[in-house]
Amino acid sequence: METLLLVTVLVGTLALLGFSAVLLRRVSAAAQVNVKAEVAGQLERFNATLGQKISLSTADMATRLEQLEVRRE
C-alpha cells in the first residue's frame, strides 16, 4: 500500500514538473517576442535621432564654412 502511494506521489510530481516546464517555455517564448519588439523600437528611435543629429551637424558645419569663406574674401 505504501509503495502504491509513493509511486502515485512520484508520478504526480513528475507530471506537475513536466507541465511547469511546458508552461515556462511558452511564457519565455512570449517574453522574448516582447523584448525583440522593444529592442527593434529602440533601434528605430536611435536611428532617427542619430540621423537628425547628423543632419543638424552637417548644416551647422556648412554654415560655419560659408562664414569663414565670407571672412576671407
N, C-alpha and C positions, 0 to 999 in steps of 0.2 A: 504494500500500500504506500509506504513512504517513497519507494522508488518511482512509482507512478506519479506521485505528487511532485517529486523532484524533476522528473522528465517533463511534466506539464509546465512547471515554472520555467525550466530551461528553454523549452520550445517557445513559450510566450515571450520570454525575454529576447530571444533571437528574432522573433517576428517583429517586436517593437523596435529593436535595433535596426533591422532592415528597413522598416517603414520610416524611421527617423533619418536614415541615410538617404533614402529616395527624396524625402521632403527637403532635406538640407541641400541636395544637388539642385532641385528645382528653384529654391529660394536664391541660391548662389548664382545660378544662371540668370535669373531675372535681375539681380543686383548688378551683374556685370553689364547687362544691356543698358541699365540706367547710368552707370558710370561711364560707359563708352559714349553715350549721347551727351552727357555733361562735358566730357573732355572735348568732344567734337565742337560743341557750342563755344567753349572757352577758346579753342584754337581759331575758330572763325572770328570771334571778337578781337583776339590778339592780332590776327592778320589784318583786320580792318583798321584797328588802331595804329598798327605799325605802318600801314600804307598811308594813312593820314599824316603821321609824323614825318615820313619821308617826303611826302608832297610839300608839307609846310617848310621843311628844312631846305628842299630844293628851291622853292620860291624865295625864301629868305636869302639863300646864297646868291641867287641870280640878282636880287635887288642890291645886295652889297657889292657884287661885281660891277653892276651898272653905275653905282655911286662912285666906285674907285675909278672907273673909266672917265666919268664926267670930271672928276677932280684932276685927273692927269692932263686933260685937254685944256 
